[in-house]
């Protein structure tokens, strides 16, 4: 028997069961910090730090619960995209060889 995977499957069975319960609401719009972190391949702690610094993805507060919209996670991930060689090169500093 293979050892259980340390990475949880996303979406979890629990989340799918809840989604089935709210069939008329459509696809799952909001996820918690743990699921958002897995979606972005980050640690949950990293998202919490980004949130406290106001540099991470947009989030919602429903009472004490923090939730992320999947569309906001996609938009934030796209904003983090960098193209190699697109950044301007730093100017060369003159070297004084006296």
N, C-alpha and C positions, 0 to 999 in steps of 0.2 A: 504494500500500500504506500502510495507516494505521500510525503509530508505535506501538510496544508500550506498553501501559499501565504507568505507574509503580506502580500498586497491583496487588499480586498477587491472584489469585483465591483465595478461601477457600471450601472447603478446597482445598488445592493438589492437583495431580495425584499428587504424591509421597505425600501423606497418604492420598488415596483408594486408591492402589495398595497401601499397607500395610494399609488397612482391609479391602480385598478379601482380602488374605492371611490375615487373622484373622476370617473370616466368622463362625465359631462364637462369637466373643467379643461379638458384638452391635455396636451403634453405638459410635463413637469416644467414649471417656469423658474422656481426658486430652489436652491440647494443650500445646505448648511456649509460651515467653514471646512469641515473634513472632506465633504464631497467636492467642494470647489477646489480645494488643494489638490486632490487626486486628479481632477479634470485638467488642472494646469501643470501637473507633475511637480508640485511644490510640497513643502511641509506645511502643515496647518499653522505652525508657529510663524512661518515666514509671512503668511497672509495676515495673521494677527499683527505682526510688526508693521507691515505695509499699511494696514488699516489705521494704526495709531499714529503713523507718520503722514497720513493723507497722501500716500503715493501709490496705493494699490487700486484694484478695481472698485467701481462703485458698489455700494452695498445698501441694504435696507435693514432697518431695525423695527421689528415687530415686538414691542414690549422689551423683554430682555434678550430676545432671539435675534441673531444676526443672520441674514440670508443674502445670497448672491443670485442675481438673475443670470441665466446662462448666456444671454445675449451680451450682458455687461462683461462677463468673463472673456468672451470672444473678442469684444471691442478692445479691452485692456491688453489682451495678448497681442492683438494686431498692432497696438500702439507701441509695444515693446520690440517690434520687429526692426532689425537693423540689416542693412545691405552692405556687404563687404566692399570697401573702397569708396563708399558714398560720402564718407565724412571728409571734410577738407583737410589737407595735410597741414601740420603745424609748420609755421615759418622756421627756417633754419636760423640758429643764433650764430652770430659771428664769434669765432674762437680767437682769442688774443693769444698769439704764440710769441710772446716777447722773451 
